[in-house]
Amino acid sequence: MRRSPSEVIMMSESWIDAQIRKAEERGDFDDLPGSGKPIPGLGRRQDPNWWLKGYLKREKLDMPLPETLALRKEIEQIADTVAEERSEKVVREIVTDLNTRIVDARRRRTDGLKITIATLEVDPIVEAWRARREAEGRPVRP
């Protein structure tokens, strides 16, 4: 009994191979994103955290910092953090919360560098916030 070439192929390939072949014949693999482009990072030494760095980049997230450095970053950005707030009460709550976390970090052992961080003076931050709002012609609520 003679078999056709397609029957011979069907007998020698597994079910998975048959599914892939049929998909190729239908054109399911044509025009896929990245088709014809080199695989990123191929041939280079692989960073063990490549997946994490890729995720952070794709999601546009900042690299996580040790607690002391994260607190210092928050202190540096406090003016921008409170800039859009409409109420002095909320500004005071934000600064008070940051101060509470600074004191808490000092009390317990934290990860990362051992950096002493001073708490913030609330009134000067509120005054700067108020001056900025008034200069921009936006209302200030107590």
FENRA-V670147 format. One line per field, one symbol per residue. psi: psi as a letter, one per 20 degrees, with the letter a starting at -180 (. if undefined). burial: + if it has 24 or more other C-alpha atoms within 12 Angstrom, else -. A space follows every 50 residues. Layout:
psi = ???
burial = ???
This chain:
psi = ppqqhhhgghhiqrgghggggggghijhjqkqpjpiqqppipirppphkh hghgghggilqqppqqgghgghghghjhghgihiqiphghghhggggghg hggghhhrprrbqnpppqrqpgghggghggggghhikqqpq.
burial = -------------------------------------------------- ----------------++-+++-++--++--++-+--+--++-++--++- ++--+-----------+--+-+--++--++--+------+--
